[in-house]
Amino acid sequence: MFSRYIHTAFVAALVAFCVDTANAAPITLTYSGVATGSLGETPFSGVPFAFTFVTDTTLLSTPLFSATYPAQSNIALTVGATSTTFGGSTSPFLGPTAVTGLTDASSAFLVYGASNFAGYDFASNFFSANTTVELLDITNRPTGAGNLTITGITRPQFVSVVTVVPEAGTFALIGLGFAVCALTRRRAR
């Protein structure tokens, strides 16, 4: 009788742990397109670019004006063949009006809009090729390769990729479960 309670408690704990860890997943958000502008002293035109932000889905928060922000961090920036970091406290955001973009401490400076953003939550895989640039205010923004200015963007795209990675604790609980099952089976004999 006692072993049945132990077995039930273990299964309940394992299910609760797995549900909790399933929510904690790395997420990569990428804002890309083809741009015209300058990086440092070098002008560019018709060059592919990408802002890439990696965070964890559990680090999402909701500020007062109902937009979702992942935790603040540096964003990787690729312009043509140049890879660098986009400096400062920059975060992607997901607004309540079918927009997503990048913001700093003062304001949004890159906003992509698409009707399918309305149901997106920054916690699942997502792709939008039918995107429009709603706001572009990237003038002399600091990067690791000099100041970035983007004066125009074509073919904007937004991609979100969630990577589910089992945590070490999951394997430890499974091993503990096998040990408890073996002990209770041995006592039953």
C-alpha positions as CSV (number, residue, x, y, z in Angstrom):
1,M,0.0,0.0,0.0
2,F,2.8,2.4,1.0
3,S,4.6,1.7,-2.3
4,R,1.6,2.7,-4.3
5,Y,1.6,6.2,-2.6
6,I,5.4,6.6,-3.4
7,H,4.8,5.5,-7.0
8,T,1.9,8.0,-7.4
9,A,3.8,10.8,-5.8
10,F,6.8,10.2,-8.1
11,V,4.7,10.1,-11.2
12,A,3.0,13.4,-10.2
13,A,6.3,15.1,-9.5
14,L,7.8,13.9,-12.8
15,V,4.8,15.2,-14.8
16,A,4.9,18.6,-12.9
17,F,8.7,18.9,-13.5
18,C,8.4,18.0,-17.2
19,V,5.6,20.5,-17.7
20,D,7.7,23.2,-16.0
21,T,10.8,22.5,-18.0
22,A,8.9,22.3,-21.3
23,N,8.1,26.0,-20.8
24,A,11.8,26.9,-20.3
25,A,13.2,26.9,-23.8
26,P,15.8,28.9,-25.6
27,I,14.3,31.1,-28.3
28,T,16.0,32.9,-31.2
29,L,14.3,35.9,-32.7
30,T,15.6,37.3,-36.0
31,Y,14.6,40.5,-37.8
32,S,16.1,40.5,-41.3
33,G,15.8,42.0,-44.7
34,V,17.8,43.9,-47.3
35,A,19.0,47.3,-46.3
36,T,20.6,50.5,-47.4
37,G,22.7,52.7,-45.1
38,S,26.1,52.7,-43.4
39,L,28.1,50.8,-40.8
40,G,30.9,52.8,-39.4
41,E,32.4,54.8,-42.3
42,T,31.3,52.2,-44.9
43,P,28.1,52.8,-46.9
44,F,26.1,49.8,-48.1
45,S,23.2,49.4,-50.5
46,G,21.1,46.3,-51.2
47,V,22.9,44.3,-48.5
48,P,21.3,41.5,-46.4
49,F,21.1,42.3,-42.7
50,A,19.9,40.5,-39.6
51,F,19.3,41.4,-36.0
52,T,19.4,38.2,-33.9
53,F,18.4,38.0,-30.3
54,V,18.7,34.8,-28.1
55,T,16.8,34.5,-24.8
56,D,14.8,32.1,-22.8
57,T,11.0,31.9,-23.1
58,T,10.7,32.1,-19.3
59,L,12.4,35.6,-19.3
60,L,9.5,37.3,-21.0
61,S,7.7,40.1,-19.2
62,T,4.9,42.5,-19.8
63,P,5.5,46.2,-19.3
64,L,2.8,48.8,-18.5
65,F,1.9,49.5,-22.1
66,S,1.0,45.9,-23.0
67,A,4.0,44.9,-25.1
68,T,6.0,41.8,-24.4
69,Y,9.8,42.2,-23.9
70,P,12.4,39.5,-23.5
71,A,15.1,40.3,-21.0
72,Q,17.5,43.1,-22.1
73,S,20.7,42.0,-23.8
74,N,23.0,42.7,-26.7
75,I,21.8,41.7,-30.1
76,A,23.9,40.1,-32.7
77,L,24.0,42.1,-35.9
78,T,25.0,40.9,-39.4
79,V,25.3,43.4,-42.3
80,G,26.6,41.7,-45.4
81,A,29.7,39.9,-44.4
82,T,30.2,41.9,-41.2
83,S,29.1,40.3,-37.9
84,T,29.1,42.4,-34.7
85,T,26.9,43.3,-31.7
86,F,24.2,45.9,-31.6
87,G,25.1,47.9,-28.4
88,G,23.1,49.2,-25.5
89,S,20.0,47.9,-23.8
90,T,18.1,46.7,-26.8
91,S,15.2,44.3,-26.7
92,P,12.7,42.8,-29.1
93,F,9.1,43.6,-28.3
94,L,5.7,42.2,-29.4
95,G,3.0,44.8,-29.4
96,P,-0.7,44.4,-28.9
97,T,-1.5,45.7,-32.4
98,A,0.1,43.0,-34.7
99,V,3.6,44.5,-34.6
100,T,7.0,43.3,-33.4
101,G,10.3,45.1,-33.4
102,L,13.3,46.4,-31.5
103,T,13.3,49.0,-28.8
104,D,15.8,50.6,-26.4
105,A,15.3,52.4,-23.1
106,S,13.7,55.4,-24.8
107,S,11.6,54.2,-27.8
108,A,11.0,51.7,-30.5
109,F,13.4,52.1,-33.5
110,L,12.5,49.2,-35.8
111,V,8.9,48.0,-36.1
112,Y,7.7,45.2,-38.4
113,G,4.0,44.8,-38.9
114,A,2.0,41.8,-40.2
115,S,-1.6,40.6,-39.6
116,N,-0.4,37.2,-38.3
117,F,1.6,38.8,-35.4
118,A,-1.7,39.3,-33.6
119,G,-1.8,35.7,-32.3
120,Y,1.9,35.3,-31.7
121,D,3.3,35.2,-28.1
122,F,7.2,35.0,-28.4
123,A,7.0,31.5,-27.0
124,S,6.7,29.3,-30.2
125,N,8.1,28.9,-33.7
126,F,7.0,31.6,-36.1
127,F,7.8,32.9,-39.5
128,S,6.4,35.9,-41.3
129,A,7.5,36.9,-44.8
130,N,4.5,39.2,-45.5
131,T,6.0,41.8,-43.2
132,T,6.0,45.6,-43.6
133,V,8.3,48.1,-42.0
134,E,6.1,50.3,-39.8
135,L,8.9,52.4,-38.2
136,L,12.5,52.8,-39.0
137,D,14.6,55.0,-36.8
138,I,18.1,53.6,-37.0
139,T,20.4,56.6,-37.1
140,N,23.9,56.4,-35.6
141,R,23.1,53.5,-33.4
142,P,26.2,52.1,-31.6
143,T,27.6,48.7,-32.7
144,G,30.8,46.9,-32.2
145,A,31.8,47.9,-35.7
146,G,30.9,51.6,-35.5
147,N,27.7,53.4,-35.7
148,L,24.9,51.9,-37.8
149,T,22.5,53.9,-39.9
150,I,19.8,52.2,-42.0
151,T,17.9,54.4,-44.4
152,G,15.8,51.8,-46.1
153,I,14.7,48.2,-45.8
154,T,13.2,45.9,-48.4
155,R,12.0,42.3,-48.0
156,P,11.6,42.4,-44.2
157,Q,11.2,39.0,-42.5
158,F,10.7,37.9,-38.9
159,V,11.6,34.4,-37.7
160,S,11.3,32.9,-34.2
161,V,12.8,29.5,-33.4
162,V,12.2,27.7,-30.1
163,T,14.7,25.0,-29.2
164,V,13.4,22.4,-26.7
165,V,16.4,21.1,-24.7
166,P,15.9,18.5,-21.9
167,E,17.5,19.7,-18.7
168,A,19.8,17.5,-16.7
169,G,17.3,17.5,-13.9
170,T,14.9,15.6,-16.1
171,F,17.3,12.7,-16.5
172,A,18.0,12.7,-12.8
173,L,14.3,12.4,-12.0
174,I,13.9,9.6,-14.5
175,G,16.8,7.7,-12.8
176,L,15.3,8.4,-9.4
177,G,12.0,7.0,-10.7
178,F,13.6,3.8,-11.8
179,A,15.3,3.4,-8.5
180,V,12.1,3.9,-6.6
181,C,10.3,1.5,-8.8
182,A,13.0,-1.1,-8.3
183,L,13.0,-0.6,-4.5
184,T,9.2,-0.9,-4.3
185,R,9.2,-4.0,-6.5
186,R,11.9,-5.6,-4.4
187,R,10.0,-4.9,-1.2
188,A,6.8,-6.4,-2.7
189,R,8.5,-9.8,-3.2
